[in-house]
């Protein structure tokens, strides 16, 4: 997934705050929308989703999340093709 590596590199060059980390995960539910980060046994409910993703996402899709550790919020920003 070279495009994902390029995306991560661009984000890194633009210096995200140290309190923000990028995670990969899998969509585990649609109503409500849920995502499980890789390496975790629990799904996240209540993550903020990019509006375009909500229309296209399916269960088991792979997504990229931003985790803001200052306020412990998760933002789903990209769906892998």
Beta strands, then each sheet from edge to edge (+ up, - down):
strand 1: 20-30
strand 2: 33-37
strand 3: 44-45
strand 4: 48-49
strand 5: 62-68
strand 6: 73-79
sheet 1: 3+ 2- 1+ 5- 6+ 4+
end
